[in-house]
Amino acid sequence: MNQEQLAKIRDEDGFIAALDQSGGSTPKALAIYGVGEDAYSNDDEMFDRIHEMRTRIITSPAFDGDRIMGAILFENTMDRSIGGDGSAAFLWSHKRVVPFLKVDKGLADEVDGVQLMKPIPGLDELLARAVAHGIFGTKMRSVIKLANPAGVEAVVGQQFAIGRQILAAGLVPIIEPEIDIHSPEKAEAEALLKTSILRHLDEIGDDDVVMLKLTLPEAAGFYQELVEHPKVLKVVALSGGYSREEANDRLRSNPGVVASFSRALTEGLKAQQSSDEFDAMLDASIASIFEASRT
């Protein structure tokens, strides 16, 4: 584990940019960016277009390690290059941004009010490649839709089981049990989730640390126990479909939690913008998210 990167995540101000849209979400992300499906004819070309978008974001002067502590990459992005370097190496060596890798393969069908992760075949090989690329940590997402105790426990149990495999590979897992912002039982699900996470944290090694990526809660400061837990390196928040303005407002009421936004980060960016327009929009977005993360 890179101790300089660990210290940056633990001690410095900033937030984590989520640039990890994968196969299923890429067409929507490109469409919002102003690149329609007529701009590519197959998956390879689609991933070329999304890499161009991510490269434009990462190489922008607005995207810097003074305000952005980390960035989450899709596997396809990790395997590509930016500015002649591997994407992860470019992030750290040129921007001082800590690279993370999305490792999950999407969601299973809903059972007991939740969607577990699909199996992740070849995870050990992927983790070994991530280490070779200079990746610091990983991210994996499940979804909770209802306050079903069995479902919530299944999500957290799966997350921590795979998290231990990731820790054994020398990487820091970002455990992401997202609660759907439209859940009719959101607050109740948050209570179940916090209790389950606290129990599972007690079961990992005393020297192990994980990160948590959580939906912004209904009650201000609700996850403070997790923020202060010695085995939690950082609690980050997903935007979850909230607008950037609402996500930032909610973030400000949760001290110690920092952003890990995707849609809220790229909101307003368009392929058709000039360099000056694009950089100004990205700079304003980063500035607002950075300030909301400094609570």
KEKE-3310 file (N, C-alpha, C; in steps of 0.2 Angstrom, whole numbers, plus 5000, padded with zeros to 4 digits):
npx = (5004:5003:5010:5010:4999:4989:4990:4986:4972:4968:4971:4970:4961:4947:4939:4932:4932:4920:4923:4918:4908:4901:4899:4884:4879:4886:4881:4870:4878:4886:4876:4871:4882:4882:4885:4878:4871:4873:4886:4895:4897:4899:4903:4917:4920:4911:4917:4929:4924:4919:4931:4938:4930:4933:4947:4947:4942:4951:4963:4960:4965:4957:4955:4963:4975:4974:4961:4954:4955:4955:4951:4939:4940:4935:4937:4941:4946:4957:4965:4969:4978:4983:4989:5001:5005:4999:4982:4980:4993:4995:4986:4991:5005:5005:4994:4992:4982:4973:4972:4958:4949:4934:4927:4916:4903:4891:4873:4863:4847:4833:4830:4823:4821:4833:4847:4860:4878:4882:4891:4909:4919:4936:4942:4954:4964:4961:4963:4977:4982:4977:4985:4998:4996:4997:4986:4976:4965:4949:4932:4915:4898:4882:4864:4851:4834:4823:4819:4823:4827:4834:4838:4847:4857:4862:4867:4877:4885:4890:4897:4908:4914:4919:4927:4937:4944:4949:4957:4967:4974:4981:4975:4964:4947:4933:4918:4902:4886:4873:4859:4843:4838:4825:4818:4804:4807:4818:4825:4823:4830:4843:4846:4846:4857:4868:4869:4872:4884:4893:4894:4900:4912:4919:4923:4934:4952:4963:4972:4967:4959:4945:4935:4920:4906:4892:4874:4868:4862:4845:4844:4854:4872:4871:4879:4890:4896:4902:4911:4920:4926:4939:4943:4939:4944:4939:4924:4913:4902:4889:4881:4869:4858:4853:4852:4867:4866:4857:4864:4876:4871:4865:4877:4884:4878:4884:4896:4913:4911:4915:4913:4909:4906:4897:4887:4883:4896:4899:4889:4882:4893:4898:4901:4902:4906:4918:4936:4939:4926:4922:4932:4929:4916:4919:4928:4920:4911:4919:4924:4912:4909:4920:4920:4908:4912:4921:4917)
npy = (4994:5011:5023:5037:5040:5034:5043:5055:5052:5051:5063:5075:5088:5087:5078:5063:5059:5051:5042:5031:5025:5011:4997:4996:5009:5018:5023:5032:5041:5046:5052:5062:5070:5074:5066:5056:5040:5038:5042:5031:5014:5001:4992:4994:5006:5014:5014:5020:5033:5037:5036:5047:5057:5056:5058:5071:5077:5073:5078:5092:5108:5112:5100:5094:5089:5096:5099:5087:5072:5058:5047:5036:5023:5014:4997:4996:5009:5009:5001:5008:5022:5039:5054:5047:5039:5025:5026:5026:5029:5041:5049:5049:5053:5065:5072:5071:5063:5050:5034:5023:5008:5002:4987:4978:4968:4973:4972:4960:4952:4959:4954:4951:4965:4971:4973:4962:4961:4954:4939:4940:4935:4929:4939:4939:4939:4951:4960:4959:4964:4977:4981:4981:4991:5002:5005:5011:5007:5000:4999:4994:4991:4989:4988:4995:4994:4993:4993:4979:4968:4955:4957:4969:4964:4954:4961:4969:4959:4952:4962:4964:4952:4951:4962:4958:4950:4959:4967:4957:4957:4968:4980:4994:4993:5001:5001:5000:5001:5006:5016:5017:5033:5035:5026:5021:5018:5024:5031:5021:5010:5015:5015:5001:4998:5005:4999:4986:4988:4992:4981:4972:4979:4976:4964:4963:4964:4971:4980:4983:4994:5001:5009:5018:5020:5029:5033:5049:5053:5054:5060:5073:5071:5057:5046:5048:5040:5030:5039:5042:5030:5019:5009:5014:5022:5033:5041:5042:5050:5046:5054:5049:5052:5064:5081:5092:5103:5100:5088:5094:5102:5093:5086:5096:5095:5084:5082:5078:5069:5066:5070:5059:5060:5057:5059:5071:5078:5079:5086:5097:5097:5097:5089:5098:5110:5123:5123:5132:5135:5122:5120:5130:5127:5114:5118:5126:5117:5107:5116:5119:5107:5103:5113:5110:5098:5101:5101)
npz = (5000:4996:5006:5005:4997:5006:5017:5010:5007:5020:5027:5020:5013:5001:4988:4980:4964:4954:4940:4934:4925:4918:4906:4905:4909:4901:4888:4893:4900:4890:4882:4890:4890:4877:4867:4855:4851:4838:4836:4838:4833:4839:4854:4856:4850:4857:4870:4867:4865:4878:4884:4879:4884:4898:4898:4894:4905:4915:4911:4911:4917:4928:4935:4948:4961:4972:4975:4972:4979:4975:4962:4954:4943:4929:4923:4910:4908:4916:4909:4898:4891:4896:4891:4887:4898:4908:4914:4928:4933:4927:4934:4947:4946:4938:4942:4956:4961:4969:4963:4961:4958:4950:4953:4953:4944:4941:4945:4953:4951:4960:4977:4992:4994:4990:4979:4977:4972:4957:4953:4954:4943:4941:4950:4958:4949:4943:4953:4955:4943:4945:4956:4949:4941:4949:4957:4971:4978:4978:4972:4974:4971:4978:4980:4990:4993:5001:5018:5023:5035:5032:5019:5019:5028:5020:5009:5016:5022:5010:5004:5014:5014:5001:5002:5011:5004:4995:5003:5007:4995:4996:4994:4997:5000:4994:5001:4995:4999:4992:4996:4989:4983:4982:4990:4999:5012:5017:5028:5038:5032:5032:5046:5049:5040:5046:5058:5054:5047:5057:5065:5056:5054:5066:5064:5055:5053:5065:5060:5048:5036:5029:5016:5015:5005:5004:5003:5004:5020:5028:5041:5048:5050:5053:5050:5059:5068:5060:5053:5062:5066:5070:5060:5048:5035:5027:5025:5011:5000:4989:4975:4970:4961:4966:4962:4959:4967:4977:4982:4987:4997:5006:5009:5016:5028:5035:5043:5041:5031:5014:4996:4983:4969:4954:4942:4947:4947:4933:4928:4917:4908:4891:4876:4865:4870:4870:4874:4884:4889:4894:4903:4912:4917:4923:4932:4941:4945:4952:4962:4969:4974:4981:4992:4998:5003:5013:5027)
capx = (5000:5007:5008:5009:4992:4985:4990:4982:4965:4966:4972:4970:4954:4946:4934:4934:4928:4918:4923:4918:4903:4903:4895:4877:4878:4890:4877:4867:4883:4888:4870:4871:4888:4881:4887:4873:4872:4876:4894:4898:4894:4900:4906:4924:4919:4908:4922:4933:4921:4919:4938:4939:4927:4936:4953:4946:4940:4956:4968:4959:4968:4953:4955:4969:4975:4973:4954:4952:4959:4955:4947:4937:4941:4932:4943:4943:4950:4963:4969:4971:4983:4982:4996:5007:5005:4993:4978:4981:5000:4995:4982:4995:5011:5004:4989:4992:4975:4974:4967:4954:4946:4928:4928:4910:4901:4884:4869:4859:4840:4831:4828:4822:4822:4840:4851:4867:4882:4883:4898:4915:4924:4943:4944:4961:4968:4960:4966:4984:4983:4976:4991:5003:4995:4997:4979:4977:4959:4943:4925:4910:4891:4876:4858:4846:4828:4818:4822:4822:4833:4838:4841:4852:4862:4865:4871:4883:4889:4893:4902:4913:4917:4924:4932:4942:4948:4953:4962:4972:4978:4985:4971:4959:4941:4927:4912:4896:4879:4869:4852:4840:4835:4818:4815:4799:4809:4825:4828:4823:4835:4849:4847:4848:4863:4873:4870:4876:4891:4897:4895:4905:4919:4922:4926:4940:4958:4964:4976:4964:4955:4940:4932:4913:4903:4885:4869:4867:4856:4840:4846:4861:4877:4868:4884:4896:4900:4907:4916:4925:4928:4946:4944:4936:4949:4935:4917:4912:4895:4887:4876:4863:4853:4852:4856:4873:4865:4854:4869:4880:4867:4865:4884:4887:4876:4887:4903:4918:4909:4916:4909:4911:4900:4898:4883:4884:4902:4899:4883:4883:4898:4896:4907:4902:4909:4925:4940:4938:4919:4922:4936:4926:4911:4921:4931:4914:4908:4924:4924:4906:4909:4926:4918:4904:4916:4926:4913)
capy = (5000:5017:5026:5044:5040:5033:5049:5060:5051:5051:5069:5081:5090:5086:5073:5058:5060:5044:5042:5023:5022:5005:4996:4998:5016:5022:5026:5037:5046:5049:5056:5068:5074:5077:5062:5052:5033:5039:5043:5025:5008:4995:4993:4997:5014:5018:5015:5026:5040:5038:5038:5054:5062:5055:5061:5078:5079:5072:5083:5099:5111:5112:5094:5094:5085:5101:5098:5080:5067:5052:5046:5029:5021:5008:4993:4998:5015:5007:4997:5013:5027:5046:5057:5043:5035:5022:5031:5027:5032:5048:5052:5050:5056:5071:5076:5069:5061:5043:5030:5018:5004:4999:4979:4974:4967:4974:4970:4954:4954:4961:4949:4954:4972:4973:4970:4960:4961:4948:4936:4943:4930:4932:4945:4939:4942:4959:4964:4958:4969:4984:4983:4982:4998:5007:5007:5011:5004:4997:5001:4989:4993:4985:4993:4993:4998:4993:4991:4972:4966:4950:4960:4973:4960:4950:4966:4971:4953:4951:4968:4963:4946:4953:4967:4955:4947:4965:4969:4952:4959:4974:4986:4997:4992:5006:4997:5004:4998:5012:5015:5021:5039:5035:5021:5024:5017:5026:5032:5014:5006:5018:5013:4994:4998:5007:4994:4980:4990:4993:4974:4969:4982:4973:4957:4964:4964:4977:4984:4984:4999:5001:5016:5017:5025:5029:5038:5055:5051:5059:5064:5076:5068:5051:5041:5051:5034:5027:5043:5042:5023:5018:5005:5017:5027:5039:5040:5046:5050:5046:5059:5045:5055:5071:5086:5094:5108:5096:5084:5098:5104:5087:5085:5101:5094:5078:5083:5073:5065:5070:5068:5054:5061:5055:5063:5078:5081:5080:5090:5103:5097:5095:5088:5103:5116:5125:5121:5137:5134:5116:5120:5134:5123:5109:5121:5128:5111:5105:5121:5119:5100:5104:5117:5106:5092:5103:5102)
capz = (5000:4995:5012:5003:4995:5012:5020:5007:5008:5027:5030:5016:5010:4994:4987:4975:4957:4951:4933:4933:4922:4914:4900:4905:4910:4897:4883:4896:4902:4884:4879:4894:4888:4871:4862:4854:4849:4831:4836:4839:4830:4843:4861:4856:4848:4863:4875:4864:4866:4885:4886:4877:4889:4904:4897:4894:4912:4919:4909:4912:4922:4934:4938:4951:4967:4978:4977:4971:4982:4972:4956:4953:4936:4926:4921:4903:4908:4919:4904:4893:4893:4896:4890:4886:4904:4911:4917:4935:4934:4925:4939:4953:4944:4935:4946:4963:4963:4971:4958:4963:4952:4951:4952:4953:4937:4940:4950:4952:4952:4967:4982:4999:4994:4989:4974:4978:4967:4953:4955:4951:4941:4940:4954:4961:4943:4942:4959:4954:4938:4948:4960:4945:4938:4954:4960:4978:4981:4974:4973:4972:4973:4979:4981:4995:4991:5006:5025:5025:5038:5029:5013:5021:5030:5014:5006:5020:5022:5004:5003:5018:5012:4995:5005:5015:4998:4992:5008:5006:4989:4997:4992:5001:4997:4995:5002:4993:4999:4991:4997:4983:4986:4981:4994:5004:5019:5017:5035:5041:5029:5035:5053:5048:5037:5050:5063:5051:5045:5063:5067:5052:5055:5072:5062:5051:5056:5069:5056:5041:5035:5023:5015:5015:5000:5007:5001:5009:5025:5030:5047:5048:5054:5055:5050:5062:5071:5055:5051:5068:5067:5068:5054:5042:5032:5025:5022:5005:4999:4982:4974:4970:4957:4968:4958:4962:4972:4983:4985:4991:5003:5011:5011:5021:5035:5037:5045:5040:5025:5008:4990:4978:4964:4946:4938:4950:4945:4926:4926:4913:4904:4885:4871:4860:4873:4869:4880:4889:4892:4897:4909:4917:4920:4927:4938:4945:4948:4957:4967:4974:4978:4986:4997:5002:5007:5019:5033)
cpx = (5004:5005:5007:5002:4987:4985:4986:4975:4963:4966:4971:4962:4953:4940:4936:4929:4927:4918:4923:4912:4905:4898:4888:4875:4881:4886:4873:4872:4885:4882:4870:4876:4887:4883:4882:4875:4875:4883:4898:4894:4894:4903:4913:4924:4916:4913:4927:4930:4921:4926:4940:4936:4931:4943:4952:4945:4947:4962:4967:4963:4964:4953:4962:4969:4974:4965:4951:4957:4960:4950:4945:4937:4937:4938:4945:4947:4957:4968:4971:4976:4980:4988:5002:5008:4999:4989:4979:4988:4999:4991:4987:5001:5010:4999:4989:4985:4976:4969:4964:4951:4939:4929:4922:4908:4894:4880:4865:4852:4838:4828:4828:4823:4828:4842:4858:4871:4882:4890:4903:4920:4931:4945:4951:4965:4967:4963:4974:4986:4982:4983:4997:5002:4996:4991:4980:4971:4954:4937:4920:4903:4886:4870:4853:4840:4823:4822:4820:4828:4838:4842:4847:4858:4866:4869:4878:4888:4893:4899:4908:4917:4922:4929:4938:4947:4952:4958:4968:4976:4982:4982:4966:4952:4936:4921:4906:4889:4874:4862:4848:4837:4828:4814:4810:4801:4816:4828:4828:4829:4842:4851:4849:4855:4869:4875:4874:4883:4896:4899:4901:4912:4923:4925:4932:4946:4959:4968:4973:4960:4951:4938:4924:4910:4895:4881:4869:4861:4851:4841:4853:4866:4875:4874:4891:4900:4905:4912:4922:4928:4935:4948:4941:4941:4945:4928:4915:4905:4894:4881:4869:4857:4850:4855:4862:4871:4862:4860:4874:4877:4867:4872:4886:4884:4878:4894:4908:4917:4911:4913:4913:4906:4902:4894:4883:4890:4902:4893:4885:4889:4896:4902:4908:4905:4916:4929:4939:4931:4919:4926:4933:4920:4913:4924:4925:4911:4912:4924:4918:4907:4914:4924:4913:4907:4920:4922:4916)
cpy = (5006:5022:5034:5044:5039:5040:5055:5059:5052:5059:5075:5082:5088:5081:5068:5059:5052:5045:5035:5021:5016:5003:4998:5005:5021:5026:5032:5043:5050:5054:5062:5073:5077:5073:5056:5045:5033:5040:5037:5019:5002:4997:4997:5004:5017:5019:5020:5033:5042:5040:5045:5059:5062:5059:5068:5081:5079:5077:5090:5102:5112:5106:5093:5091:5090:5100:5091:5076:5060:5052:5038:5028:5015:5004:4995:5005:5014:5005:5002:5018:5034:5050:5053:5038:5031:5027:5032:5030:5039:5052:5054:5055:5064:5076:5075:5067:5053:5039:5024:5014:5001:4991:4975:4973:4968:4971:4964:4957:4955:4955:4952:4961:4975:4970:4968:4961:4954:4945:4940:4938:4933:4938:4945:4942:4949:4963:4964:4963:4976:4986:4984:4989:5003:5009:5006:5007:5002:5000:4996:4991:4988:4990:4990:4997:4998:4991:4984:4970:4961:4953:4964:4969:4956:4955:4967:4965:4951:4956:4966:4957:4947:4958:4964:4952:4953:4967:4964:4954:4965:4981:4988:4997:4998:5001:5001:5001:5004:5011:5020:5027:5039:5030:5024:5022:5019:5027:5025:5010:5009:5016:5005:4994:5000:5002:4988:4982:4990:4986:4971:4972:4978:4966:4957:4965:4971:4982:4986:4990:4998:5008:5014:5023:5024:5034:5043:5053:5057:5063:5067:5072:5061:5046:5043:5045:5031:5032:5043:5035:5022:5013:5008:5023:5034:5036:5045:5045:5050:5051:5055:5047:5062:5075:5088:5099:5104:5091:5088:5100:5099:5085:5089:5099:5087:5079:5077:5068:5069:5067:5063:5054:5059:5060:5070:5082:5083:5084:5096:5103:5094:5094:5094:5110:5117:5123:5126:5136:5127:5116:5125:5131:5118:5112:5123:5122:5108:5110:5120:5112:5100:5107:5113:5100:5094:5105:5098)
cpz = (5000:5001:5010:5001:5001:5016:5017:5008:5016:5030:5026:5014:5003:4994:4981:4969:4955:4944:4931:4929:4918:4909:4900:4906:4906:4892:4887:4898:4896:4881:4883:4892:4881:4865:4861:4852:4842:4831:4837:4836:4834:4850:4861:4855:4854:4869:4873:4866:4873:4887:4884:4881:4895:4903:4897:4901:4916:4917:4909:4917:4929:4938:4942:4958:4973:4980:4976:4974:4979:4966:4955:4945:4935:4923:4914:4903:4911:4914:4898:4896:4893:4896:4890:4892:4905:4914:4924:4937:4932:4931:4945:4951:4942:4939:4953:4966:4964:4966:4962:4957:4954:4949:4951:4945:4937:4946:4948:4953:4959:4971:4989:4999:4993:4982:4976:4972:4963:4955:4951:4949:4940:4944:4956:4955:4942:4947:4958:4948:4941:4952:4955:4941:4943:4957:4967:4981:4976:4976:4970:4975:4973:4980:4986:4993:4996:5013:5027:5028:5035:5023:5015:5024:5025:5010:5009:5020:5016:5003:5007:5016:5006:4998:5008:5009:4995:4997:5008:5000:4990:4995:4997:4998:4999:4995:5000:4993:4998:4993:4992:4986:4986:4985:4999:5011:5020:5024:5039:5039:5031:5042:5053:5045:5042:5055:5060:5049:5052:5066:5063:5052:5061:5070:5057:5055:5060:5065:5049:5042:5029:5022:5014:5010:5001:5004:5006:5014:5026:5036:5047:5052:5056:5055:5054:5066:5066:5053:5056:5069:5065:5062:5048:5040:5030:5023:5017:5004:4991:4981:4972:4966:4960:4963:4962:4968:4978:4986:4989:4997:5008:5013:5017:5028:5038:5038:5044:5034:5019:5002:4987:4973:4957:4942:4941:4948:4938:4924:4923:4908:4897:4880:4866:4863:4871:4875:4886:4893:4896:4904:4914:4920:4925:4933:4943:4949:4954:4963:4972:4978:4983:4992:5002:5006:5012:5025:5038)
residu = (MET:ASN:GLN:GLU:GLN:LEU:ALA:LYS:ILE:ARG:ASP:GLU:ASP:GLY:PHE:ILE:ALA:ALA:LEU:ASP:GLN:SER:GLY:GLY:SER:THR:PRO:LYS:ALA:LEU:ALA:ILE:TYR:GLY:VAL:GLY:GLU:ASP:ALA:TYR:SER:ASN:ASP:ASP:GLU:MET:PHE:ASP:ARG:ILE:HIS:GLU:MET:ARG:THR:ARG:ILE:ILE:THR:SER:PRO:ALA:PHE:ASP:GLY:ASP:ARG:ILE:MET:GLY:ALA:ILE:LEU:PHE:GLU:ASN:THR:MET:ASP:ARG:SER:ILE:GLY:GLY:ASP:GLY:SER:ALA:ALA:PHE:LEU:TRP:SER:HIS:LYS:ARG:VAL:VAL:PRO:PHE:LEU:LYS:VAL:ASP:LYS:GLY:LEU:ALA:ASP:GLU:VAL:ASP:GLY:VAL:GLN:LEU:MET:LYS:PRO:ILE:PRO:GLY:LEU:ASP:GLU:LEU:LEU:ALA:ARG:ALA:VAL:ALA:HIS:GLY:ILE:PHE:GLY:THR:LYS:MET:ARG:SER:VAL:ILE:LYS:LEU:ALA:ASN:PRO:ALA:GLY:VAL:GLU:ALA:VAL:VAL:GLY:GLN:GLN:PHE:ALA:ILE:GLY:ARG:GLN:ILE:LEU:ALA:ALA:GLY:LEU:VAL:PRO:ILE:ILE:GLU:PRO:GLU:ILE:ASP:ILE:HIS:SER:PRO:GLU:LYS:ALA:GLU:ALA:GLU:ALA:LEU:LEU:LYS:THR:SER:ILE:LEU:ARG:HIS:LEU:ASP:GLU:ILE:GLY:ASP:ASP:ASP:VAL:VAL:MET:LEU:LYS:LEU:THR:LEU:PRO:GLU:ALA:ALA:GLY:PHE:TYR:GLN:GLU:LEU:VAL:GLU:HIS:PRO:LYS:VAL:LEU:LYS:VAL:VAL:ALA:LEU:SER:GLY:GLY:TYR:SER:ARG:GLU:GLU:ALA:ASN:ASP:ARG:LEU:ARG:SER:ASN:PRO:GLY:VAL:VAL:ALA:SER:PHE:SER:ARG:ALA:LEU:THR:GLU:GLY:LEU:LYS:ALA:GLN:GLN:SER:SER:ASP:GLU:PHE:ASP:ALA:MET:LEU:ASP:ALA:SER:ILE:ALA:SER:ILE:PHE:GLU:ALA:SER:ARG:THR)
# end
